[in-house]
Amino acid sequence: MGNGRRRTRPMKLELSSEDAYALRALVYLARDADREELVTADGFSAEAMVPRRLLTRVMAKLARAW
C-alpha cells in the first residue's frame, strides 16, 4: 500500500430496465445529434431498441430531469 497505487475493483452498476432504456435513448440522441431530419417515435424506438410503450415515459422523465 505504500507504493502509491490503489487497488481498484470493477464498479458494479445496477440499473432498472427503465434506467437502461433511458441510457439507450440518451446514447441514441448523442450519437445522432447532428442528424437534421426528424425521427418519428416509432423510428426512435426501433433504432434505440427502446420499447415504444416505454419511450414516452422514459423521455418525459429525462425532460423533467433536465
KEMARVEX-979064 format. One record per residue: residue in one letter; chain; x, y, z of N, C-alpha, C in turn. Coordinates in pm, 1 decimal. Layout:
N
- a,A,X,Y,Z,X,Y,Z,X,Y,Z
...
This chain:
66
- m,A,81.2,-119.7,0.0,0.0,0.0,0.0,85.3,125.8,0.0
- g,A,208.9,118.0,38.1,293.8,235.2,45.0,350.9,276.8,-89.0
- n,A,321.7,203.7,-196.6,378.7,236.6,-327.0,296.6,338.9,-405.2
- g,A,193.8,393.8,-346.0,112.2,495.9,-410.8,4.9,441.7,-503.4
- r,A,-3.1,313.8,-518.4,-105.1,254.4,-605.5,-223.2,207.7,-522.3
- r,A,-339.8,239.6,-569.9,-461.7,190.7,-503.9,-512.6,69.9,-578.7
- r,A,-555.2,-26.4,-505.3,-618.6,-141.7,-567.8,-762.2,-104.0,-599.0
- t,A,-801.4,-123.4,-721.2,-938.1,-90.3,-759.5,-1011.4,-217.6,-798.5
- r,A,-1136.3,-216.1,-768.5,-1224.5,-325.5,-808.1,-1314.4,-274.7,-918.2
- p,A,-1358.5,-363.6,-1003.2,-1455.0,-319.9,-1105.8,-1580.4,-264.9,-1037.8
- m,A,-1631.3,-156.3,-1092.2,-1752.0,-95.7,-1038.1,-1872.9,-173.9,-1086.6
- k,A,-1961.0,-202.6,-997.2,-2083.1,-273.3,-1033.5,-2197.0,-171.9,-1034.3
- l,A,-2261.6,-159.7,-1145.9,-2370.9,-65.1,-1161.9,-2497.3,-143.4,-1191.8
- e,A,-2595.0,-128.4,-1106.6,-2721.1,-197.3,-1128.0,-2825.1,-96.6,-1174.7
- l,A,-2883.3,-123.4,-1289.5,-2984.7,-35.9,-1347.1,-3116.4,-110.6,-1356.5
- s,A,-3224.8,-37.8,-1332.6,-3355.3,-96.5,-1360.4,-3370.2,-102.6,-1512.4
- s,A,-3465.0,-178.3,-1559.9,-3483.8,-185.3,-1705.1,-3520.8,-47.9,-1761.2
- e,A,-3597.9,29.0,-1685.6,-3633.7,163.3,-1732.8,-3510.8,253.8,-1738.6
- d,A,-3421.7,241.4,-1641.0,-3296.7,318.5,-1642.7,-3211.4,279.6,-1763.1
- a,A,-3206.0,151.0,-1792.8,-3128.3,104.1,-1907.6,-3186.5,158.9,-2037.4
- y,A,-3319.0,163.2,-2048.2,-3381.6,220.3,-2167.8,-3353.0,369.8,-2177.8
- a,A,-3352.9,439.8,-2065.2,-3321.3,582.8,-2065.8,-3177.7,604.0,-2113.1
- l,A,-3086.7,519.9,-2067.8,-2948.3,530.0,-2110.2,-2935.1,503.1,-2259.5
- r,A,-3006.5,403.9,-2309.4,-3006.4,376.9,-2454.3,-3057.3,497.6,-2531.7
- a,A,-3164.2,559.3,-2482.0,-3220.6,676.0,-2550.5,-3120.7,791.0,-2553.1
- l,A,-3052.4,814.5,-2441.1,-2951.9,921.6,-2436.1,-2835.9,894.8,-2531.2
- v,A,-2790.9,771.5,-2536.4,-2681.2,736.0,-2627.4,-2726.1,756.6,-2771.7
- y,A,-2847.9,715.2,-2801.8,-2901.2,734.5,-2937.3,-2906.5,883.3,-2973.1
- l,A,-2957.3,965.0,-2881.5,-2966.8,1108.5,-2908.0,-2829.1,1171.8,-2924.9
- a,A,-2733.6,1132.5,-2841.4,-2598.9,1188.8,-2850.2,-2529.5,1144.5,-2979.7
- r,A,-2547.0,1020.2,-3015.0,-2482.5,966.6,-3135.0,-2534.3,1034.0,-3261.2
- d,A,-2662.5,1062.0,-3263.9,-2724.6,1119.5,-3383.6,-2758.9,1267.6,-3365.6
- a,A,-2683.3,1338.0,-3283.3,-2712.7,1478.6,-3255.0,-2703.4,1566.4,-3379.2
- d,A,-2622.0,1528.2,-3474.2,-2604.9,1608.9,-3595.8,-2709.0,1579.9,-3702.5
- r,A,-2794.9,1483.7,-3676.6,-2898.3,1447.5,-3773.8,-2992.2,1566.5,-3792.3
- e,A,-3016.4,1602.6,-3915.6,-3100.5,1719.0,-3942.0,-3246.4,1685.7,-3965.0
- e,A,-3275.3,1562.6,-4004.6,-3415.0,1526.9,-4027.4,-3479.4,1478.7,-3897.8
- l,A,-3610.2,1492.6,-3892.2,-3684.8,1447.9,-3774.9,-3696.4,1296.2,-3775.2
- v,A,-3706.1,1240.6,-3657.9,-3722.8,1096.9,-3642.9,-3855.5,1073.4,-3573.3
- t,A,-3934.5,982.2,-3624.2,-4061.4,950.5,-3559.3,-4035.2,872.6,-3430.8
- a,A,-4133.6,869.9,-3344.9,-4121.0,793.6,-3220.9,-4100.9,645.8,-3252.1
- d,A,-4169.0,594.7,-3353.9,-4150.8,454.8,-3392.1,-4009.1,428.8,-3442.4
- g,A,-3955.0,523.2,-3519.2,-3817.6,509.4,-3568.2,-3717.1,516.4,-3454.6
- f,A,-3739.0,610.8,-3364.4,-3653.5,626.1,-3246.3,-3657.1,497.3,-3165.6
- s,A,-3775.1,446.8,-3141.0,-3793.1,325.1,-3063.2,-3716.4,208.7,-3125.2
- a,A,-3729.3,192.8,-3254.6,-3663.9,82.2,-3323.6,-3511.9,97.3,-3322.9
- e,A,-3464.0,217.6,-3354.0,-3319.5,238.4,-3363.5,-3250.5,235.9,-3227.3
- a,A,-3316.8,288.2,-3123.6,-3257.4,290.6,-2989.9,-3286.9,162.6,-2912.2
- m,A,-3366.7,75.7,-2968.6,-3407.0,-50.5,-2905.2,-3474.2,-25.7,-2769.9
- v,A,-3566.3,71.5,-2770.5,-3647.4,103.7,-2652.9,-3791.6,71.8,-2689.6
- p,A,-3857.9,-14.6,-2613.9,-3996.9,-46.8,-2647.6,-4081.8,80.2,-2659.1
- r,A,-4161.0,86.0,-2762.8,-4241.4,205.7,-2791.7,-4327.5,246.0,-2673.2
- r,A,-4383.9,149.4,-2602.3,-4472.7,181.8,-2490.9,-4398.6,247.6,-2375.0
- l,A,-4266.5,224.9,-2366.4,-4187.8,286.3,-2259.3,-4117.8,415.4,-2303.0
- l,A,-4107.1,435.9,-2432.4,-4033.2,551.4,-2483.2,-4090.2,683.4,-2432.4
- t,A,-4221.6,698.5,-2434.2,-4283.8,822.6,-2389.0,-4252.7,848.3,-2241.8
- r,A,-4264.9,745.3,-2160.1,-4238.7,760.7,-2016.7,-4091.8,794.8,-1990.2
- v,A,-4002.7,725.5,-2058.3,-3859.3,748.4,-2039.9,-3822.8,890.6,-2082.9
- m,A,-3872.5,933.1,-2198.1,-3838.0,1066.7,-2248.3,-3898.1,1175.9,-2159.1
- a,A,-4017.9,1153.8,-2106.1,-4077.2,1252.2,-2015.2,-3994.1,1265.5,-1888.0
- k,A,-3945.8,1154.2,-1834.0,-3862.1,1159.5,-1714.9,-3729.9,1229.3,-1743.5
- l,A,-3670.7,1202.5,-1859.8,-3546.2,1269.5,-1896.1,-3568.5,1420.4,-1912.3
- a,A,-3680.6,1457.9,-1971.2,-3710.2,1600.4,-1990.1,-3728.0,1670.2,-1855.1
- r,A,-3795.2,1605.1,-1761.0,-3812.8,1664.6,-1627.5,-3680.2,1675.3,-1554.3
- a,A,-3590.7,1582.5,-1576.3,-3461.3,1581.6,-1508.7,-3370.6,1691.3,-1559.8
- w,A,-3393.7,1735.3,-1680.1,-3309.6,1836.9,-1740.7,-3328.8,1965.9,-1670.5
